[in-house]
Amino acid sequence: MRTPLSALLLAPLLLLAAGPVLADPGDDPPPRFEDAVCPGVAGLQTATAEYLVGRIRQNAEALGRRMAPPETCEPNLIVAFVDDGQAELQRMDRDRSYAFVEMTPTERRELLAQEGPVHVLSRVWTRTRDGLSVYRRESLSEPAQATMWMAHSKIYSASRHDIVHAMILFDRAAVRGMNVDQLADYATLRAFVHEPPTQMAIGTETILNLFDAPPGARPTGLTTFDHALLAGLYEGIPNLNGAAREAVIVQATGRQVAVE
């Protein structure tokens, strides 16, 4: 699975000092897609799949994301239509357990036990602010680290968290009556926002309500709130710390919401 490193650079600030970059600093930046995006679809007829991919690419480009060449890239954002998403994840856990390696045991158990019509598996890597991988810690006494020149700042973090692969599994029976635009926009939000805010925090004016709303009240695509949420998350540099990013999102959406 190819995951090319990005090279987004942050201009130096004031006091520079060489030192370790810990893998899990406090107030972490929320995960974002920084690699070139390559959407792929499984379980649909070719023409429909191509349309869905095109819609996701259009959404990603609107966020300023880099797009990989569609003819040669290896998909890192996969939308799959399956009979049973939960069973598919459990099968992956048995056969391809490496896909869950970045998760804690608790996160893994919760995902595999999760019910509902949609399941999302994201792989998130810790990288330095410049896109170099920071490998996992092996023990509490040997934290993962990288050495780099970094400005001392309470706003910018020395590391960032990159979504390097996202898989959205739709149960086929649950998407009947929905159109491709709705499903592509829902997949876009679930892929690009690692842990979206709860419906209690944002209300019903969101594509996240697609599977909860009655057929006549389903959103037709990304809503004004959804666009604002994505714009706030993907504005500026990827290593803005969690509190600062939350402030940007609150300003963009006009609501007190946070993503992780």
N, C-alpha and C positions, 0 to 999 in steps of 0.2 A: 504494500500500500504506500504509494509515493506521497510524501508530505513535504514539499519544498520549503526551506526556511525563508522567511521574509527578512528584509533588511531595512526596516523603517527606523531611521535614525532620529534621535532627539538632540537638538542643539544644546551645547553645554550651558549651564546656568552660571552660578557664581563660584562657590568654593569647590574645587574638584579634588577628589582624593581616591586613590586606588584602594579597593577593599573587597571583601567577600559579598556576594549577592546571595542571600539565603533563599531557599526554594519557597518557603511559606512566610513572607513578611506579614506584619499586621496590616489590617485594612486593605486587603488585596484588591487590585483592579478586577472588575468583573470580566469574565471571558469574552473574547471577540474572535471573529474569523479574520485572520490577517494573511493567511496563505491565499494564493490565487484560487478562486472558487471554480469547481468543476462539478456541476449537478449531473446526476444520473437517475434513471427511473427503471424500476422493475415491476412487472405484473400488469402492464398496460399495453395496448396495441401501439404500434410504432408511431402513427400519426399523432395520437393523443399524448404519448410520452414526449414526443418532440415539442409539442405545444406547451406542455407543463414545464419542461426544461427551459424553454424560451421565456416563459413568464418568470421563473425563478431568476434567471440570468438578468432579466430586465429589472427586477427588484434589487438584486445585488449591485448592479451597476448604478442604480439610483442612490445607493449608500456609499458610492465611491470605492467599492471593493474591486480588486483586480480579478479579471476573469482569465482562466486558463484556456488555451486553444481547444475548442470542442472536438476537433477531429482526432487529437492525439492524447488528451489528458486522461488521467485516471480519476474516476469520480471520488470526491471527498465530501459530497453532500448527496446522500442517496435517499430517494423516496421510493418506498416499496409497498405494494398492495398485496396483502397476504390473507390467508384464511384466519389465522389467529396470531396476532402480534406477540402476545405473552408467550405462547408456545414456541414461537420463532426465537425469541430472546433466550429462552431456556435451552433451546437446541444450540444456539451460539455459545452459551455458557459452557456446554459440554464439549463442543467441537472446536471452538475458537475463543478460548478463554482469554487470550491476549487482548481482545477488544475491551475487556473490563479492567485491565491492569491498573489504570490510573485512578480507579474508584477505591474508596475505603470499603472494607467488608460490609459495613452497615449500608452504604449507598448501593452496593451491589445487591444485597438481599432485598432492599426496598424496591429497586427497579424490577427485579425478577418476580416480585410478588404483586406488582402494580397491576390493577385491573383497569378496564376502560377500552375505548375503541382505537386509541392512538398510543404508541410507545416510542419514546425517543432515546436513542443511545448516542451520547456525545463523548468524544475523546478530547481531553483538555491537557495540554502540555504547558509546563512552566518554562518560560524563556526570559532571557535578559531583555532589557528595554530595546536592545538592538537586534533581537531575534535569535540569539544563540541559546541552544537548549541547556536547561539546568536539570540535571538528572535527579531522579528520586533519591531521597535519603534512605540509607541502608539501616540506620539505627538512630536512637535519640542522641547518642554521643557523636555521631558522624553525620551532621546535617548536609544535605546537598548544597553545593555552592558554586559560584563562578566568580572570577576576579575581573574587575573592569574599573574604568574611571567613571565616577558618578558624582553629580552635584548633590549636596545635602539639601533636602527639600521635604516639607511636610505635605506637599501636594502630589509630587511625582514619585512613583515607586521605582526601585532599581530593577524590578522584574515585572513581567506581565503574564497573563494566562491566555493562551491561544487555543481556540477550537480548531483542531486539525482534521476532524472527521465527525460528521453528524449523519445519523441514520434515522429516518422517520418511517415508522411502520404503521400503515393504516389497515384496519380490518375491513375487508371488502364489503361485508354486509352493512357496515356502519356508514359507508359513503354513498349509498344509493340515494338518488335525488339531489346530490350535490354536483356542482359543475367544476370544471378543471381550474378555473380562475380561483374559486374559493379554496380548493385543496392546495393549489400552488402557493397562495398567499398564506394559508395556515402553516404549510411546511416551511415557508420562508421565515416566519416569525419564530417557530419552534427551533429552527436550525441556527438562527443568528442571535437569539437570546437564550442563553444557556438555561437559566431558571427564571422564566417570566413571572411577573407579579401575579398574585392570586386574583380571582374574580372579585373577591370581597374588597380588594384594594382599588380595583379599577372599574368596577361596574360591568355593564353588558355591552358597551360600545367598543367592541373589539372582536377581531377575527378569532380570538381564543374562545369565544362563545359559540363557535360554529357547531359543536356537537351537543351543546346544552340547550340552545334556543329551539323553539318549534319551527317547523319548515318555513312558515310564512315570515318569521322574524329573523332568519339567519342573515348575518352580514354577507354582503356580496363580494367582499374582498377586504384588503387592509383598510382600516378605518382611519379617521383623522388622528385618533389617539395612537393607533399602531404606528403610523408614519412618524409621529412625534417621538414615540418611545425609541424607535430604531434610530432616528436622527440624533437623539440625545446620547444614546449608547455609542454610536459610531462617529461622533464628532471628535475631531482632534486626535491626540496621540493615544496609543493603547495602554500606556502605563500610568494613566491618571488614577490616583488611588480611589478606593471605594467611596469615601465620603464626598470627594470632589466630583466623582462621576455621578453620584446620586443627586448632587445639587444641579448638575447640568440637565439631568433627566427631569427633575422636578420643574425646572424652568421651562424645558421644552414642552412638557405635557400639561403643566398647570396642576399637577396632582402629586401628592406625597407618596410616591411609589419608589421602590428600589428593586434592582435586579442583582443576582449573584452569579 
